[in-house]
């Protein structure tokens, strides 16, 4: 076997269902390449392997990221990039960190607080070697299962080889953005009639909002809203004396017949039947079926 073949993969993974994985992305751009501001639809770590990249975000306004430095941008944050030189970098997209040491991460988050100024972390030799290895590997066909394992190693290196104060500041944006988005959702879901209106209220495109919501809550936004609406309607019909017409209007139904159809498909009874049965002490449950949009 020649020297060139010593590090050459000898099997073809292109048809394997595990071959596709988009969590770890290799990027190379020429000087002057610009990526306009966009909202991150997942949490993202960015590692510079070569050159200089101008970052513009709330945490890193007008910051030049140099070779060996890396940052974290949380889901829903806005990020703009400009290559000041030819650049090579890795992006790691994730919803939940693939933790090997849960205790260490809880210690980090427990002490997490906003820094006065966000500062990029610098890769230690162990991390630099790992990143360069993965950058070269991603030029080949990639195995999703292998990358999944390597991402665990990546997070293990970061969480276990850096001082706690640096890590607490580094991971702070995750909790902050998560809390902000969750607060927006819980404060406004009952005020909107559909997903498009919900997205517009938060200043998102519908596509971006759907993706953000699915990544954070684990289910489509419309199904989540529908579930919340069902529970609220059932509670109002069983526990209050509000007129059925008032309840119907509050939840965005154009007619009482539409509202009655919704109750029938969701609970098995009309609004009046629900009230009558609830008055007799019967416990009504939501039927396990989806209302068609």
Secondary structure, DSSP 8 states (H G I E B T S, - for coil): --GGGGG---S--TT-TTS---SEEEEEE-TT-EEEEEE-SSEEEEEEEESEEEEESSSSTTEEEETTEEEEE-TT-EEEEEESSSEEEEEEEESS---S-HHHHHHHHHT----SS---EE--HHHHHHHHHHHHHTTS---HHHHHHHHHHHHHHHHHHS-HHHHHHHHHHHHHHHHHHHHHHHHHGGG-SSHHHHHHHTT--HHHHHHHHHHHHSS-HHHHHHHHHHHHHHHHHHH----HHHHHHHTT-SSHHHHHHHHHHHHSS-HHHHHHHHHTT------S-----
